Structures are given as structure tokens and as C-alpha cells.
Amino acid sequence: MCRFLAYLGEPVFLNELVCAPTHSLVHQSLHAAEAKTETNGDGFGIGWYGEHAEPGLYRDVCPAWSDDNLVNLCRQVRAKTFFAHVRAATGTATTRANCHPFAHGRHLFMHNGQIGGYHRIKRRLEALIPDDLYDTRRGTTDSEAIFLLALANGLESDPVAAMEATCATVRDLMQAARIAEAFRFTAVLTDGDSLTAFRWACDGRPPSLYYRESERGLTVVSEPIDGCREGWQVVPKGGTLRTRRGFGAVVSRPEAGRAAA
């Protein structure tokens, strides 16, 4: 599984959250504490919003802990919204195009989880992506396929409904293929001014997801970056977090007895 961080609020230098903390994302790339694997060395990526509506991207296949360019860039870039991700591949190639976050227009998306048995439904899932969106596909991951299908399902106007429809489609394809492995979907989406985070899984075991609000803004993480849980809130299993610039986070909880997508 992967580890990630998202921030929306007053402009800050990326280094303050991505590199500097005790249990920073760079540290988690080698020493994750709440993931299936301690090491997340199959590439990394950052995406940020500057003077343009569309985000900037920097992604590479080397481990985050060994990239001096990442550290230098994070010390210089100041942004009001940004994503950072360190990857542990789950069956697809270690290439720059497969590194998160993924961008389309003004949107950024990153994912921690997997579609169980993805190779058995990949062709059917990709066939559901409209041609104009499929032409923008650069990698081979299940994460990018989910993102593009969600865009087709109306992600720009209603992110939660689009993701619910997309995840339902994935589950239908998995059931038709009699795949017993789990579909786990912990993800974050932004357009620069709003942010939506999801923590779903068909087996009730989604990857971890935390958030913390301060006067400066909202930080969403796979693991607390300061090495302790004090001050961090857990996004519940099956829950969704939504916020917009200038407003507080709203967390929707699953219906009683439901903790899965």
C-alpha cells in the first residue's frame, strides 16, 4: 500500500509537511508504520496549485528518500493546495506515468489501495472510459482508471456520487469475474479550492486515513506526520470527508452496520 498527504489552506512551503516533520511522508517512504509494507519505494509524486488553475506535477520512479531534487523543490515551492504521494506498487510497472498524483484539467487525484484481481477486469473497466478521457491515460494503474471513469461519471459536479457510481461498477465487474480479493479505496481528490477524501473497502478494511484542522488549513494523511495521534481525527471506515476553502471539514459517516463500499 502507498502513503500520501493532502493540504488545503493558507499558502505554506511544501517542506513544512512533506519533508520536515518527524514522521514526514519522506520518512514514511522508508518507515511506514500503518501500511502492509514498511517501505514505499516505487516512486513518488507531488502536485500543487500556484498561479495557474491547473496544477503543477513532479513525479519520478526513484524512492522519495533518495531524491535531493524533491527536498530542494519542496523548500522552494509555496502553495495553498498540494498533494504528495509515495508509492508501493501492487502489480503494475514502476514508471513515472504510474506515479501519483494523477492530473486532469484542474483536478488532482491520488489513491491508496487496490482493486483485487485487477488484471482480470482491466480490459472491461477500461472499455467503460469514454474515448476522449481514455486518450489522456498515460499509465496502467487501476488508480488512474478509477479516476478517469469517475470523471466520466460526473466527478466535476458531484465527486461523492461519481465515486460511488464508479466503485459500484468496479464491484460489479469483480463479482462477475468471481474475484474474491478485496477492493480497497482510500483516496483524495481536489480542484484546488475543494477537497474530498474517501475511505471505503468492500471488506471493511480500508487503508488508514487521518485529518487535522488548524487556523492555517486542513491536512489529510495516511499516517500522522508528527509521529503521534494526538490532535488527529480518524476518517471512519466507509466515511467521506469534504471541505472547501474557507469552510471547515465535514465528515459523513456510514450508515449503521456499514463500513464498506
Backbone bond lengths (Angstrom), bond angles and torsions (degrees), N, CA, C in turn:
res aa  C-N    CA-C-N  psi(-1)  N-CA   C-N-CA  omega(-1)  CA-C   N-CA-C  phi
1 M - - - 1.450 - - 1.534 110.02 -
2 C 1.309 115.97 159.83 1.456 122.74 -177.42 1.530 110.73 -98.14
3 R 1.309 116.04 176.43 1.460 123.36 174.11 1.527 107.52 -132.13
4 F 1.344 116.63 144.13 1.466 117.72 179.65 1.511 112.14 -148.62
5 L 1.347 114.55 170.62 1.459 123.42 178.72 1.516 108.45 -145.52
6 A 1.332 116.57 139.38 1.461 122.51 174.94 1.520 108.90 -131.89
7 Y 1.330 115.77 144.80 1.466 120.56 179.72 1.516 109.21 -138.22
8 L 1.349 116.15 139.27 1.458 123.10 173.15 1.523 107.79 -142.77
9 G 1.331 116.99 123.60 1.461 119.63 -178.79 1.514 111.05 167.08
10 E 1.340 116.54 -147.69 1.454 121.28 175.75 1.531 109.06 -67.36
11 P 1.326 118.13 149.10 1.470 120.01 -179.48 1.532 111.91 -58.25
12 V 1.328 115.66 132.91 1.463 122.11 175.31 1.529 107.79 -137.75
13 F 1.322 115.87 158.43 1.459 119.31 173.32 1.522 108.86 -73.40
14 L 1.331 116.38 135.75 1.458 120.81 -177.32 1.521 111.54 -56.46
15 N 1.319 116.30 -33.29 1.462 121.13 -178.19 1.533 112.62 -56.91
16 E 1.332 116.98 -32.12 1.463 120.73 -176.13 1.523 112.09 -60.87
17 L 1.325 117.42 -28.71 1.461 121.19 -177.79 1.523 113.10 -113.26
18 V 1.327 116.77 -33.66 1.471 120.72 -173.00 1.527 112.39 -83.37
19 C 1.335 117.46 -36.36 1.466 120.50 -171.74 1.526 114.75 -118.28
20 A 1.323 118.03 -38.15 1.458 121.38 -168.35 1.531 116.14 -76.28
21 P 1.336 121.10 -37.70 1.477 120.12 -174.50 1.532 113.53 -61.03
22 T 1.331 115.21 160.10 1.466 121.82 -178.18 1.520 112.61 -54.85
23 H 1.330 115.57 -44.27 1.472 120.86 -179.12 1.530 108.85 -115.69
24 S 1.324 115.03 49.11 1.465 122.06 -176.15 1.521 111.26 -61.52
25 L 1.302 115.06 170.23 1.468 119.37 178.47 1.527 110.86 -63.30
26 V 1.316 117.18 -36.61 1.467 119.79 176.28 1.523 109.86 -62.64
27 H 1.336 117.38 -41.30 1.465 120.98 176.73 1.524 110.34 -64.46
28 Q 1.337 117.40 -39.61 1.461 121.21 179.76 1.522 112.21 -66.58
29 S 1.320 117.53 -23.47 1.463 118.96 178.25 1.522 111.37 -62.62
30 L 1.313 116.35 -22.01 1.469 121.36 178.86 1.522 112.65 -114.33
31 H 1.342 116.66 -24.68 1.466 120.14 -174.27 1.534 111.26 -137.67
32 A 1.301 118.19 56.23 1.467 120.53 175.91 1.526 109.33 -66.89
33 A 1.333 115.78 143.68 1.462 120.06 -176.49 1.519 113.51 -106.17
34 E 1.344 118.39 -22.45 1.455 120.73 -174.07 1.525 112.57 -122.84
35 A 1.305 117.25 24.62 1.464 121.91 -179.71 1.529 109.79 -111.82
36 K 1.325 116.01 165.60 1.461 120.88 177.42 1.519 110.62 -63.05
37 T 1.347 116.40 -34.87 1.454 120.93 177.93 1.522 108.93 -122.20
38 E 1.327 117.14 141.29 1.459 121.16 -179.06 1.511 111.73 -70.90
39 T 1.340 116.46 -30.76 1.457 121.19 -175.27 1.522 111.23 -101.58
40 N 1.329 115.43 132.67 1.462 122.48 175.72 1.524 107.49 -123.88
41 G 1.326 115.00 77.69 1.460 120.70 -169.86 1.507 115.55 -112.51
42 D 1.354 117.61 16.99 1.466 120.69 -176.67 1.522 112.07 -97.27
43 G 1.331 115.87 40.14 1.453 120.65 178.53 1.518 112.04 107.38
44 F 1.325 114.83 171.47 1.451 121.52 -178.96 1.525 108.75 -154.05
45 G 1.314 115.98 172.18 1.453 119.67 175.39 1.517 111.01 -164.00
46 I 1.333 115.31 151.50 1.450 121.91 169.88 1.525 108.35 -130.62
47 G 1.325 115.25 146.48 1.455 121.53 175.27 1.518 107.81 -135.92
48 W 1.339 117.50 136.50 1.452 119.80 -175.20 1.531 110.51 -145.92
49 Y 1.327 114.93 159.06 1.457 122.43 179.82 1.524 108.87 -109.81
50 G 1.329 115.02 122.04 1.454 121.17 179.77 1.519 110.67 -113.51
51 E 1.334 116.27 -118.44 1.462 121.56 -176.85 1.522 112.81 -86.30
52 H 1.317 117.65 -10.86 1.458 121.20 -178.06 1.530 110.39 -107.35
53 A 1.337 115.09 159.07 1.467 119.53 178.87 1.519 111.38 -67.61
54 E 1.338 116.41 -34.71 1.454 120.69 -179.59 1.524 110.07 -88.51
55 P 1.324 117.23 143.71 1.470 120.65 -175.17 1.525 112.95 -76.28
56 G 1.332 114.54 156.80 1.459 121.15 169.23 1.508 109.58 -88.61
57 L 1.335 117.04 155.44 1.462 122.27 -178.81 1.527 110.00 -134.08
58 Y 1.322 115.30 141.57 1.458 121.47 167.44 1.517 107.14 -138.68
59 R 1.339 116.24 116.21 1.464 121.46 -177.74 1.524 108.67 -135.74
60 D 1.326 114.84 148.41 1.467 118.39 176.56 1.522 109.45 -155.84
61 V 1.334 115.41 164.88 1.465 120.70 -174.94 1.516 113.26 -91.75
62 C 1.328 118.19 -11.36 1.460 118.99 179.67 1.527 109.62 -76.98
63 P 1.319 118.32 158.33 1.463 120.54 179.04 1.523 111.50 -63.29
64 A 1.326 116.52 144.74 1.460 120.63 -178.42 1.519 111.83 -60.61
65 W 1.347 116.70 -33.78 1.463 119.35 -176.06 1.521 112.85 -68.64
66 S 1.335 118.08 -15.77 1.469 120.12 -175.03 1.527 113.02 -111.38
67 D 1.332 118.09 9.02 1.464 120.72 -175.24 1.526 110.63 -105.46
68 D 1.323 116.84 102.18 1.466 120.87 178.87 1.521 111.54 -66.27
69 N 1.328 116.95 -29.54 1.461 120.13 179.30 1.530 111.18 -63.19
70 L 1.339 116.42 -36.81 1.463 120.15 178.22 1.521 110.17 -62.28
71 V 1.321 116.83 -47.12 1.469 121.19 -179.50 1.526 110.63 -61.82
72 N 1.319 116.80 -44.64 1.468 120.57 -178.73 1.523 111.30 -65.74
73 L 1.321 116.42 -41.20 1.459 120.26 179.37 1.527 110.87 -64.05
74 C 1.325 116.19 -44.21 1.463 119.84 -178.97 1.529 112.10 -65.19
75 R 1.310 117.65 -26.51 1.465 120.72 177.45 1.520 111.99 -75.13
76 Q 1.322 117.29 -21.04 1.461 121.14 -175.58 1.529 114.02 -103.40
77 V 1.335 117.12 -27.28 1.463 120.92 -174.88 1.523 110.28 -88.27
78 R 1.311 115.41 128.99 1.458 122.89 177.81 1.526 107.05 -118.70
79 A 1.326 117.34 126.78 1.458 119.91 -174.00 1.514 111.46 -144.30
80 K 1.322 115.19 153.55 1.466 121.65 178.36 1.528 111.84 -88.47
81 T 1.319 115.88 -19.91 1.461 121.52 176.89 1.519 108.09 -145.49
82 F 1.334 117.37 131.53 1.460 118.85 176.08 1.522 110.75 -157.22
83 F 1.327 114.55 156.92 1.457 124.56 175.86 1.517 108.37 -120.25
84 A 1.336 115.81 149.80 1.464 121.90 171.69 1.518 108.01 -143.06
85 H 1.330 116.71 143.57 1.466 121.12 -171.96 1.516 109.68 -148.23
86 V 1.334 117.13 135.98 1.468 121.74 170.58 1.522 106.98 -118.62
87 R 1.333 116.02 136.15 1.464 120.96 -165.81 1.519 112.95 -107.39
88 A 1.329 114.82 138.04 1.465 123.45 165.12 1.511 105.58 -120.09
89 A 1.321 117.44 105.73 1.455 122.37 -172.40 1.522 112.03 -62.08
90 T 1.336 116.29 145.19 1.465 122.11 178.82 1.524 110.46 -121.37
91 G 1.331 115.79 48.55 1.455 119.23 172.55 1.511 115.67 113.43
92 T 1.334 118.53 -8.66 1.457 120.71 176.62 1.522 109.44 -108.09
93 A 1.329 115.84 163.72 1.463 121.75 -170.43 1.526 112.25 -64.91
94 T 1.331 114.67 151.96 1.458 121.34 174.13 1.522 107.90 -87.50
95 T 1.329 115.08 91.43 1.458 122.28 179.61 1.517 108.67 -133.21
96 R 1.329 116.44 160.67 1.459 119.75 179.45 1.522 110.72 -61.07
97 A 1.324 117.41 -38.37 1.461 121.06 -178.44 1.525 112.52 -65.45
98 N 1.335 117.46 -21.12 1.469 121.15 179.25 1.524 112.95 -93.45
99 C 1.330 117.43 -1.42 1.459 120.38 178.52 1.525 110.38 -82.41
100 H 1.305 116.41 141.38 1.450 122.91 177.66 1.544 108.18 -87.74
101 P 1.344 117.88 161.91 1.461 127.85 -2.31 1.527 111.77 -78.61
102 F 1.329 114.43 163.87 1.458 122.07 175.76 1.522 108.24 -102.82
103 A 1.331 116.09 142.13 1.457 121.10 -177.47 1.523 110.47 -121.07
104 H 1.325 115.26 142.64 1.465 121.33 171.09 1.521 107.09 -148.39
105 G 1.324 116.41 115.65 1.449 119.09 -175.57 1.516 110.13 59.74
106 R 1.325 116.64 -127.70 1.466 119.89 -179.24 1.523 112.96 -89.53
107 H 1.345 117.75 1.70 1.456 120.87 -174.89 1.538 113.05 -97.42
108 L 1.342 114.41 144.21 1.459 122.98 169.17 1.523 108.52 -119.63
109 F 1.345 115.81 145.48 1.462 121.24 -179.75 1.520 108.56 -144.07
110 M 1.335 116.39 139.09 1.466 120.92 172.05 1.525 108.93 -144.52
111 H 1.320 115.23 155.70 1.468 121.64 -167.40 1.522 109.66 -140.26
112 N 1.306 115.58 144.52 1.454 123.12 170.91 1.519 106.72 -129.82
113 G 1.309 117.15 112.84 1.459 121.39 -177.35 1.518 110.27 151.96
114 Q 1.315 116.15 -156.85 1.456 118.77 179.17 1.525 110.61 -167.65
115 I 1.325 114.53 155.55 1.456 121.68 167.66 1.516 106.58 -94.45
116 G 1.326 117.51 111.64 1.455 120.08 178.61 1.518 111.44 -59.36
117 G 1.342 116.05 135.30 1.462 119.86 179.79 1.510 113.58 64.01
118 Y 1.326 116.68 32.15 1.468 121.03 -173.92 1.531 112.87 -54.73
119 H 1.327 117.06 -38.74 1.466 119.53 -177.54 1.530 111.99 -60.68
120 R 1.335 117.07 -21.89 1.464 120.36 -178.19 1.525 113.03 -83.82
121 I 1.340 116.60 -16.34 1.475 118.94 179.24 1.525 112.18 -122.39
122 K 1.316 117.36 1.07 1.462 121.02 -173.91 1.532 111.80 -54.33
123 R 1.324 117.12 -48.69 1.466 120.00 -175.72 1.526 111.17 -64.18
124 R 1.328 117.05 -40.44 1.464 120.50 179.56 1.529 111.24 -68.47
125 L 1.328 116.13 -39.06 1.460 119.57 179.84 1.529 110.90 -66.87
126 E 1.312 116.56 -45.24 1.464 119.68 -179.62 1.524 111.99 -64.59
127 A 1.328 117.02 -30.59 1.462 120.51 179.38 1.529 112.07 -65.07
128 L 1.322 117.76 -19.42 1.464 121.92 179.90 1.529 112.64 -84.41
129 I 1.325 117.39 -11.32 1.466 121.48 179.72 1.529 108.70 -82.39
130 P 1.330 118.85 123.89 1.469 120.79 179.68 1.518 111.78 -57.41
131 D 1.335 115.71 152.53 1.464 120.71 -174.23 1.524 112.71 -57.25
132 D 1.334 117.94 -41.56 1.463 119.40 -176.32 1.524 111.79 -64.28
133 L 1.326 117.09 -33.14 1.452 121.10 176.32 1.524 111.33 -81.54
134 Y 1.325 116.78 -38.03 1.463 119.36 -179.66 1.529 110.66 -63.60
135 D 1.323 117.43 -30.42 1.463 121.01 178.89 1.523 112.51 -64.69
136 T 1.338 116.82 -18.09 1.469 120.26 178.51 1.520 112.31 -91.95
137 R 1.325 117.60 -5.24 1.472 120.97 -179.44 1.515 109.65 -69.15
138 R 1.322 115.90 127.54 1.456 121.16 -177.64 1.529 112.54 -114.10
139 G 1.324 117.76 -24.57 1.450 120.98 -177.29 1.509 112.49 -112.15
140 T 1.336 115.22 -162.56 1.468 120.83 -176.57 1.526 112.11 -127.82
141 T 1.329 118.13 8.99 1.460 119.99 -174.18 1.516 113.22 -78.29
142 D 1.345 114.46 155.92 1.452 120.40 171.97 1.522 110.61 -65.72
143 S 1.327 117.54 -31.93 1.465 121.71 -178.76 1.522 111.62 -61.52
144 E 1.316 116.92 -47.82 1.464 119.94 -179.92 1.521 110.75 -65.38
145 A 1.332 117.44 -37.46 1.465 120.50 177.86 1.527 110.79 -62.54
146 I 1.339 117.21 -42.46 1.464 121.29 177.37 1.522 110.09 -60.12
147 F 1.319 117.17 -45.28 1.462 122.42 -179.14 1.529 111.25 -59.29
148 L 1.315 116.83 -48.11 1.460 120.51 -178.22 1.526 111.81 -66.59
149 L 1.328 117.10 -39.38 1.459 119.44 178.03 1.529 110.57 -67.59
150 A 1.322 117.47 -36.62 1.467 120.68 177.08 1.532 110.78 -64.52
151 L 1.327 117.38 -38.33 1.456 120.27 175.26 1.524 110.42 -59.53
152 A 1.334 115.75 -41.62 1.468 120.18 177.61 1.523 111.83 -65.91
153 N 1.323 116.74 -27.20 1.464 121.54 -177.95 1.530 113.40 -89.55
154 G 1.341 116.79 10.43 1.455 119.60 174.80 1.508 115.52 97.01
155 L 1.313 117.19 28.39 1.457 121.71 -177.16 1.524 112.75 -56.17
156 E 1.322 118.49 -37.01 1.463 120.85 -176.06 1.525 112.21 -63.43
157 S 1.325 117.71 -35.28 1.461 120.44 -176.84 1.526 113.08 -92.77
158 D 1.331 117.55 -32.03 1.469 121.13 -178.43 1.521 109.15 -149.62
159 P 1.342 117.88 87.02 1.465 121.43 -175.19 1.526 113.75 -58.04
160 V 1.334 117.34 -41.40 1.461 119.91 -176.14 1.520 110.73 -67.81
161 A 1.333 117.61 -47.52 1.465 120.51 179.21 1.527 110.72 -62.58
162 A 1.347 116.95 -38.61 1.464 120.35 179.80 1.513 111.34 -64.97
163 M 1.324 117.07 -41.66 1.461 120.30 179.52 1.521 111.35 -71.14
164 E 1.319 117.26 -36.33 1.463 119.86 176.99 1.527 110.24 -61.95
165 A 1.335 116.55 -44.19 1.460 120.44 179.21 1.522 110.92 -65.34
166 T 1.332 116.42 -40.23 1.466 120.73 -179.57 1.516 111.28 -66.44
167 C 1.333 116.78 -45.48 1.462 120.30 179.52 1.524 111.25 -65.53
168 A 1.330 117.65 -35.39 1.464 120.72 176.71 1.524 110.46 -64.24
169 T 1.327 116.39 -39.43 1.470 120.18 177.25 1.518 111.19 -63.53
170 V 1.326 116.01 -43.84 1.470 120.36 178.36 1.526 110.38 -59.84
171 R 1.323 116.58 -45.46 1.463 120.72 179.83 1.529 111.19 -62.73
172 D 1.327 117.79 -40.18 1.464 120.85 177.97 1.522 110.94 -61.88
173 L 1.335 116.39 -42.63 1.465 120.12 179.07 1.526 111.06 -65.45
174 M 1.318 116.73 -39.93 1.464 120.66 178.77 1.522 111.31 -65.09
175 Q 1.315 116.92 -42.15 1.460 120.55 179.82 1.521 111.24 -67.09
176 A 1.332 116.67 -38.81 1.464 120.18 178.27 1.530 110.89 -64.58
177 A 1.334 116.06 -32.39 1.465 121.16 178.74 1.528 112.13 -87.98
178 R 1.330 116.78 1.20 1.467 123.29 -179.16 1.518 112.23 55.01
179 I 1.321 114.43 46.97 1.461 120.98 177.64 1.522 108.83 -87.83
180 A 1.307 116.22 124.85 1.465 120.92 -178.17 1.525 112.46 -92.18
181 E 1.326 117.36 -18.11 1.463 120.07 179.83 1.528 110.13 -66.28
182 A 1.328 116.13 159.22 1.460 121.64 -174.54 1.528 112.31 -82.27
183 F 1.316 114.79 153.77 1.460 123.64 168.30 1.516 106.85 -107.22
184 R 1.336 116.52 114.93 1.455 121.34 -177.70 1.526 109.25 -120.25
185 F 1.319 115.26 131.28 1.457 120.85 -169.33 1.527 110.53 -139.26
186 T 1.322 116.15 90.56 1.454 122.02 168.51 1.526 105.50 -111.42
187 A 1.336 116.72 119.70 1.457 120.25 -169.17 1.519 110.55 -151.27
188 V 1.339 115.54 162.74 1.457 121.95 177.02 1.525 108.90 -136.51
189 L 1.324 114.39 142.15 1.457 122.46 -178.62 1.521 108.83 -133.10
190 T 1.345 117.17 142.11 1.459 120.32 174.64 1.516 110.54 -148.06
191 D 1.350 115.16 155.89 1.457 121.38 169.54 1.520 110.39 -114.42
192 G 1.339 115.92 12.24 1.451 121.99 -179.18 1.510 113.74 100.63
193 D 1.333 116.92 -29.59 1.459 121.42 -179.41 1.525 113.29 -117.69
194 S 1.319 117.58 -19.25 1.458 121.84 174.79 1.520 108.15 -127.04
195 L 1.327 115.75 158.80 1.461 120.59 -179.21 1.519 108.63 -142.87
196 T 1.326 115.58 136.17 1.459 121.93 177.23 1.523 108.34 -130.98
197 A 1.329 116.20 129.56 1.465 121.69 178.61 1.522 108.94 -120.78
198 F 1.325 115.94 142.96 1.463 122.55 -175.55 1.526 109.32 -124.93
199 R 1.325 116.36 143.41 1.468 120.34 174.77 1.527 108.13 -139.42
200 W 1.314 115.74 85.69 1.460 122.80 -175.48 1.527 110.37 -124.27
201 A 1.325 116.30 156.26 1.463 122.18 172.38 1.520 108.82 -164.05
202 C 1.330 115.94 143.49 1.464 119.33 -178.06 1.523 112.21 -73.36
203 D 1.340 117.08 -17.50 1.472 120.40 -179.65 1.525 112.07 -107.98
204 G 1.342 116.89 10.49 1.453 119.82 -179.96 1.513 114.13 71.67
205 R 1.338 117.78 18.36 1.474 121.62 -178.70 1.526 110.97 -128.23
206 P 1.324 117.38 59.51 1.467 119.41 179.60 1.521 111.10 -72.32
207 P 1.334 117.99 153.86 1.467 120.41 174.76 1.529 111.10 -59.25
208 S 1.318 115.91 156.45 1.466 122.40 -175.26 1.527 111.74 -63.88
209 L 1.342 114.84 152.51 1.464 120.95 178.26 1.530 108.91 -156.51
210 Y 1.336 115.90 126.98 1.458 122.93 -178.55 1.527 109.50 -127.55
211 Y 1.334 115.16 161.16 1.456 119.52 173.13 1.523 110.18 -146.38
212 R 1.334 114.88 155.67 1.463 121.00 177.65 1.521 108.23 -144.14
213 E 1.324 115.49 132.18 1.457 121.58 176.89 1.518 109.75 -106.50
214 S 1.322 116.30 140.93 1.458 122.04 176.00 1.522 107.88 -139.78
215 E 1.329 116.57 -179.59 1.455 120.04 177.63 1.524 111.22 -63.83
216 R 1.310 116.65 -24.58 1.469 120.76 -177.52 1.515 112.35 -84.05
217 G 1.348 117.08 -34.38 1.452 117.85 -178.28 1.517 112.85 164.67
218 L 1.319 115.46 -166.31 1.461 124.02 -177.37 1.521 109.90 -110.07
219 T 1.332 116.91 132.43 1.455 122.76 174.55 1.515 108.95 -120.03
220 V 1.320 116.90 129.96 1.459 123.68 179.19 1.522 107.58 -118.64
221 V 1.331 117.61 129.98 1.466 120.94 -173.36 1.529 111.76 -140.67
222 S 1.317 115.06 156.79 1.461 120.65 170.96 1.520 110.85 -72.48
223 E 1.349 115.61 -36.89 1.457 122.38 178.14 1.523 108.15 -140.39
224 P 1.337 118.67 144.35 1.461 120.32 175.80 1.522 111.15 -53.81
225 I 1.322 116.71 130.11 1.460 120.72 -173.67 1.528 113.16 -83.57
226 D 1.345 117.00 -7.20 1.454 119.61 178.44 1.529 111.95 -100.01
227 G 1.331 116.45 3.73 1.456 120.26 176.75 1.513 115.09 83.07
228 C 1.335 118.53 2.83 1.463 120.55 177.34 1.528 108.86 -140.05
229 R 1.330 115.90 157.76 1.457 119.90 -176.01 1.521 113.46 -92.13
230 E 1.318 117.36 -8.09 1.459 120.27 -179.63 1.525 109.91 -62.43
231 G 1.321 116.44 129.02 1.457 121.45 -179.84 1.506 114.11 90.68
232 W 1.327 117.46 -8.68 1.459 121.74 178.72 1.523 109.81 -103.12
233 Q 1.321 115.76 141.95 1.457 122.18 176.14 1.532 109.16 -107.01
234 V 1.322 116.50 145.18 1.462 121.29 178.95 1.523 109.44 -92.29
235 V 1.315 116.48 129.48 1.466 119.50 168.96 1.523 106.56 -73.36
236 P 1.329 119.04 122.35 1.461 120.39 -173.42 1.527 112.34 -66.32
237 K 1.322 115.70 156.03 1.461 120.35 175.42 1.519 109.47 -58.49
238 G 1.325 116.19 130.47 1.455 120.78 -178.05 1.506 113.53 81.57
239 G 1.345 117.54 3.42 1.455 121.51 -175.31 1.519 113.17 -95.21
240 T 1.331 114.29 167.41 1.458 122.62 179.17 1.526 108.81 -134.98
241 L 1.310 116.67 137.54 1.466 122.89 176.67 1.519 108.57 -111.43
242 R 1.335 116.21 134.25 1.462 120.92 178.06 1.518 109.50 -134.23
243 T 1.325 116.01 142.96 1.450 120.73 174.39 1.520 109.37 -154.66
244 R 1.324 114.95 162.69 1.457 122.80 175.25 1.518 107.54 -137.86
245 R 1.320 115.97 150.66 1.448 119.86 -177.52 1.529 110.91 -52.95
246 G 1.321 115.45 129.47 1.447 120.71 -179.88 1.515 114.30 91.78
247 F 1.334 116.67 -4.60 1.458 121.31 -179.41 1.530 109.75 -124.44
248 G 1.329 116.09 158.85 1.448 120.86 177.28 1.518 111.96 -79.54
249 A 1.328 115.11 167.42 1.468 120.72 179.67 1.529 110.28 -76.23
250 V 1.315 115.23 141.36 1.462 122.59 175.47 1.524 107.49 -118.95
251 V 1.318 116.42 121.43 1.457 121.11 -178.61 1.521 108.70 -109.06
252 S 1.320 116.19 121.18 1.463 121.12 175.52 1.517 108.20 -94.13
253 R 1.301 115.05 133.89 1.465 120.72 -178.77 1.512 109.79 -101.67
254 P 1.334 117.44 151.07 1.467 120.21 179.30 1.517 111.34 -66.47
255 E 1.313 115.21 158.87 1.453 119.94 174.62 1.517 110.00 -61.50
256 A 1.319 117.36 154.91 1.457 121.74 -179.63 1.522 110.71 -52.30
257 G 1.322 114.53 129.69 1.466 119.03 177.76 1.517 114.08 86.47
258 R 1.377 116.55 -5.43 1.466 119.37 -179.29 1.510 109.38 -115.59
259 A 1.335 115.22 122.46 1.460 120.12 175.53 1.523 109.81 -132.59
260 A 1.305 116.69 20.97 1.447 120.41 -176.60 1.512 110.32 -133.49
261 A 1.327 114.31 160.70 1.458 119.34 177.69 1.518 109.40 -74.61
